[in-house]
Amino acid sequence: MTRLIVAAGGGGDAVAAVMLHAALYGDEGPAVILTYAWDRLLVDPVPGPRGADDFTGLEPLTPAVWKVPEGARPIAPAGSTLPRLAEELPHTLALIDPRHGAEGVVRQLEELVTHLRPTSIDLLDVGGDVLARGDEPTLKSPLADSLTLAACGQVIAPIRLLIAGPGLDGELSHDDLRNQLGTLVHTFTAEDTEPISASLEWHPSEATGMLAAAARGVRGTCEVRDAGLPIPLTDESPTIHEVGLDEALSRNELARAITSTTTLDEVEALSREICGFSEIDYERNKALWLKQQPPAKLEAESVLAQLDQFEAEAQSRGVTHTTFRHLTEVLSLDGSQRDDLRRLLINSRTAQYAAPLWRIT
């Protein structure tokens, strides 16, 4: 018995897929999680998603699909969280390679379905931006989700679209999504987060981190991203809803437009045309900017003083929590200093650690 879970946006969606499997399928045995290798610039300084050629040590699952084992490594200067996740998680991680557009992802899915004969296929999106039309002013990263949605819509197999943590990615609010969400499938609990507890200690995903925190009972307002976006953590935050795949495709204009694409460049061009931007362009611009910004030194006294100032200002905005990714950027540190910052803060002010978030006092 094999479950196939497609992590719609990559990154933290793959970690959330482990929570999903624990919650819905229990001890059935490991699943195959198909995911992008697409991490934020704090982890991977190279803009855009990684392909199979960006790694050493991958293992073939099918002619078009590669497994990411714990011994795999990204080829410098690229970075990836997938090899470390492969070490810690009891599931098989397989790589979505988007370089051949939607047609390439369809081929990968069809080969996996034939090879695995999965008991079920779930397309999982944390936050719900897969349901965006494409013209929402708050939309920031539609490309990956739209590409997996476009591919899943062409596979001749039953695929269930699941939205976890509606609104947690900060692109569409829960109010924006309320009328689009279908049946409530499950509400995550603290027990569901146990298989990913170790990964949450270091993985930089903000949306999945908030999903896990909400499952553990954290409520309030969490400030995220470089821009300091406020995300409400409510009783709706740890829920999973099912949405019809056809319904999602009927809303998502970008997904419909890219169904016949054969290159990632085509997908990007259509994203610029329909949504007005490509998030890979944003990453390219930010990567150039980051190269010109020398990171601050991680000196405990200075960092804690800056933290006090940030927390006072955040409190005045009604913020109750934040992420270590956001703190890294607020304090002008770079991604390589994130773990050291996290250890410093937890060791200095243990009571403020609401794993995996930081509580503002």
N, C-alpha and C positions, 0 to 999 in steps of 0.2 A: 504494500500500500504506500503510494508516494503522493504527496501533495506538492503542487507547483504554485509558488507565490511569486508574482511579478511585482517588484518594488518600483512603482510608477516613476518616481523622480530620482531614484538612487539615493546616495547619502544615507540619511537617517531612516528612510523608508525601509531599507534592508534590516535595520535593527528593530524597527517596529514590526516587521514581518515575523520576527522571532516571538514577540509578544503575542501577535495574532495566532500563531501556531499553538503556543502554550494555552491560550484562552479557549480556542475553538476545537483543537484537535488533540490536546493533552499529550499522552504518552504513546502516540501511534508510531513513533519513529521519526527520523530526520526528514525534513522537507528539502526540496531544491528551491532556492531563492535566486531568481534571475534579477540582476540589478546592474545599474550603471556603475562605472568607476568614475564618479564625478563629485569631487569634494571641493569645498570652498578654498579660497586662496590661502587661508591660514594653514591648510594641510598640503594642498597641491598648488604650487606657484604658477603652473602652466594652465592657461585659460582653457575652458571646455572639457568635455569628457575624454577619458582615456580609452584607447582601443587595445586589442589583444597584443599589438606590436609594441605597446608601451610597457610591457611586463616581461620578466623572465620567470620561468618555472610554472607557467600555466599548463594545465593538462586537458586534452581534448575530451569533451563529452559526446559531441557529434561533429560532423565536418565544419559547422559554422558556429558552434558554441564551445567556449572554453571554461573549464572549472578553475576557480581561484583557490589553490590549496594554501596551507599555512606557510609553505616554503616559497611561495611566489613573492616577487619583489618588483616594485615600479622602477623603471629605468630613469635615473637622474637626468634632469632636475625634477621630473614628475614625482608626485607623491600620491599615496592612496591609503585609505583606512581598511581596504578589503583584506589584505593578507593578515593583519592583526585580528580582524573579526573572524577570519577562518580559523585562527588558532583558538579562539575563545568560544565560538558558537558551535552547537552540535549539528549544524545543518550544512548542506552543500551550497556554496556560493558560486553562481555561474554569471558570466559577464555578458551584459547587453552591449554589443558593439554597434554604435549608431552611424558609423562612417558610410554605410550604404543606404541611409535613409530608411523610410518606413518599409520598403520592400525587403531590405536586409533584416530588419527586426522581425518581420513576418516569417521569413525563412528560418530564423533562429527559433522562433516559437513553434513553428510547424515541425521542425526536426526534434525539438524537445518533447512535444506531444507524442510523436511517433516512437521516440526512444523510451520515454518514461511510462507512457500510458497512465497519466496521473489520475488519481481518484477524484481530484478537484483542481480547478485553476482559479486563483484569486488574484485580481489586479488591485493592489493596495496603494492608496494615496493618503499621506498624512497631511491634513489641513483642508484639502478639497479644492485646490486651484485647478485640478483636472476638469472641474465643472465650469471654468471661466469661459465667457464668450470670446474674450480676447481684447475687448476695448475698455476693460475696467481700469481706472486710474491707479489702483493699488496693486495691479498685477506686476510681478517682477520676474518670474521664472516659468513661463508657460511651455518652453520648448520640450524638455524631457518628458513631462507628463503627457503632452499632446502627442508626442511620438509613440509612446507606449500605447496610448489609447487608440491611435490610428492603426497600429499594428494588431492589437487585440481584436479590433472590430472586423478584421479581415480573416481571422483564424477560424476554421470550421471546427469549433469545439466550444462547449459551454464555459463561459468565463464570467465570473461574478466580480463586479466592481464594488469595492469597499472603501468608504471614507472614514478614516480614523481621526479623532481630534479635530472636528470641524472648526475652522478658523484659526488653528494654531500656527499656521505658517505665515500669518499676517498678510496674506494676499487677498483673500475674500473673508469677510467677517462671518461669524455664525449667523447673524441676521441676514446677510446676503445669501447664505446657503440654506436657510431654514426651509424654504419651500421646495428645494431641490432634493433634500435628503429623504430617502425612502425608509424602509423598515429598520428599526433599531435591532441590531444583531447581538450586541454585547456591550457591557460597560466594563472597561478594564478595572482590575483591582490591584492592590499592592502585590498579591501573590503572582499575578500575571507578569510582573516586572522582574521576578527573581532570576529567570534565565539570562537577562541582560544586565544584571546589576554591575558586574565587573566592567562591561563595555561602557556603561553610562559614566563610569569614573573618568574616562578619557575621551570618548567619542564627542566631536564638537557639534553634532546636530542639535540645533535649538528646538525645532518643532518636536522631535521625538523625545528630547529631554523634558520638555514641558508636558508632553503626553504621559510620560512615566511619572513625573512629579504629581500631575493631576490624579493619576491612578492611585498614588500614595496619599492623596487627601489634601494636597497643597491647593489653596485658593488665594486669589488676589489679582494683581496686575504685574505681568512680567515684561521687562523692557529688553528688547533684543535688537540684533543686527547693528551695523555700524551707524545707522541713522537713529537708533533708539526708539524703535517702534513699540508701542504699548500693546500687549496681548492679554485680554482677560482670561483668567483661569477660573472656570465655573464648573458646576455639576455636569454640564454638557461636554466639557473638554475631554474626558476619558472615554467617550462613547465611540462605537463603530456603527455606521449605517450602510445599508446596501442601496445602490443606485443602479437603475437599468443601464446597460452599456449603450444601447441605442439612444436612450435619452441623453446620456452624456455627450455622445457624438453629435446629436442634433443641436446641442448648445455650443460645442467647442468648434468654432469656425476654423481655427488653425489645424486641428486634428483632421477635419474633413479635407482641407486643402492639401495636406502633405501625404495623403494615402499612397500616391504613386511615385513619391520621391525615391531616388536611388543614391543620393549623396547627402551628407550633412550640410554641405554648402547650400543645396536647394532648400533644405528645411529652414536654415537660417534666413535665406532670402525671403521666404514666405512669412516667416515670423516678423521680419522688418515690415513687410507689406501689410500684414493683417493687424499686428499688435503695435506696430510703430517702433519696434526695437528687437534686438536679439540679446539675450542675457550673456551670450559669449562675448559680444562687443563690450558689454559692461565690464566683464572680467578682464578683457584685454586692456581697457583703459585703466582699470584699477590696478592691474599688475604693473603697468608702466609707472603709475603714481607711487606705488609702494616701493619700487626700486629707487625712487628719488628721496624716500623718507627714511633716514637712519632710525632704527628702533631706539627707544629710550632704554636706559640702563635699569635693570631690575634690582633696585636698592630698597630694602625693606622699609626703612624709615620714610623715604620719599613716597613709595607706593602706598603705604598705609595712610599718609597724610592726604594724598590725592583721592584715595578711596573715601575718606571721611567727607571730603568736599563733594564728591560725586553722590554719595548716599544722601547728604543733606539736600542737594538739588533734586535728586530722584524722589525723595519723600514729598517734596513740595509739589511734585507732579502726580502724586498718588501712587507711585510705584512701590510694590511690596517685595518684588524679586527681580533678579536678573540672571543672565547666563555668564559663564566664564569666557565665552567667546566675546560677548559684548564688553565685559570688563577688560579683556585683552586690548580691544580697539580703543576703548575710552581712555586707557592709561598709556596709549601710544606704544604698545609693545607689539612684537610680531608673533606669528604663529608658533615659532620655535620656543617662545617663552611662556606659552599658555600653561603647560603642565607645571612649570616652576612657580608661576603666579598662583595657580590653584593650590599647590602644596603650601605656599607661604600663607595664603589667606586662611585655609582650613586649620593649619597649625596655630595661627595667631588668634583666630576668632572662631573656634570650633562651633559655637552655638548658632552661628549664622548659616551653617551649611545645611540646606534643605535638599539633600541629594536628589537630582544632580544640579540643583539651582543654588543661587546665593541669595539669602534673605536680607533685605534691606532693613536696618534698624535705625 
